[in-house]
Amino acid sequence: MAFPVEPKAGQDPLEFLIEDPFGVRESIMPLLTVNRTTGFLTGLGTAFAADPYGGFLTAQHIFSEIDLTGPPPTDMEEIPIGMLNIGVVFGTVGLSKDLYAPLTGMFGFVDTAPPDPFLAFSGASPSPTIIADCLRLTFDTQKAKNPERIRPLPLRCSGATPKAGDRILAVGYPELGLMKKALPKDSLTYVEHMYGAIGEVVAVHPEGLGSSRPWPILELRANWRSGMSGGPLFNEAGEIIGLVSSSIEPDENGPGVGFGLWFGGFPIQRVLPYLDALNPGFYRGFGVYRSAPWHLAGMYPDSDQAKVRANALGDGYQVRFGSNRYGTDDFISDGPAL
């Protein structure tokens, strides 16, 4: 394999436009908020499909104002959404509300230690501390035209540590925004461009960079602009090894610097429990299958769902927990039939 997308002839590898409406755009989506009153869209960053059960990953700092120790708020004026793939369009077209995928859940790494007693005494209300800039999101994608195209991208969290000189591809939406002119709500102009940026690993920081960034970090020579936060980082085998966390943009003094959260250095399965940590592209769950002739009817995150499907199919179908290579009928069982 190689990078899922490459710059075309004449494009700068440090930052290039990706025109791939039915490839990575299906699995890598822009994150925005829609104002409950005005309908204005504001760009937040990027998220990508990370498991076959509706899980997406992004950078936690994008939602730094939301308390992750409780359920997502339902009364926000700025409503977080993912923007589904609009497909191929020509000229200026209307933006259907069916493209909005409302946020339905989030889970991240937070510091759940008891609060500082001094803060409690003073009446201050401390916010949870980010201990890893990684967040799992779920969306309502029922309105997606082709939900089967939202495929999880292979994620690697084991194996060799990246080394200085390795090339890494970041993908995201640095030109995500809305032209907020004095126009009626149905005349807003939304702009979306997906970009790739190939950078080079400078150093790996397994223990992070100080108390404010204690998660494992890849430091790269890279040009990452605002809006790419949360986007995936691909190695040259086409596997995701981390996500865009923060950056220093290039200036007259030198090239840009990118800081990516590295999946190989901490328990990513805390937010992706269905991930097969040893086999990129494999996901764990309850498989519904028939042995003879072989047929894998589906994978489910919940045993009750799997049993309902097996009973409906009948004719020798059974349920086992195991691992499946996404998009194939390869299945490795791990335990007795249920």
Secondary structure, DSSP 4 states (H G I P E B T S, - for coil): ---SS-PPTT--TTSEE---TTTGGGTEEEEEEEETTT--EEEEEEEEE-STTSEEEE-GGGGTTS-TTSPPPS--SEEEEEE-------S-----GGGEEEEEEEEEEE--SPPPHHHHHHT--PPPPEEEEEEEEEE--TT-S-GGG-PPPPB--SSSPP-TT-EEEEEE-TT-EEE--S--GGG-EEE---EEEEEEEEEEETT-SSTT--S-EEEEE----TT-TT-EEE-TTS-EEEEEEEEE--BTTB--EEEEEEGGGS-GGGT-TTB-TTSTTEEEEEEEEETTTTEEEEEESSHHHHHHHHHHH-TT-EEEEEEEETTS--EEE-S---
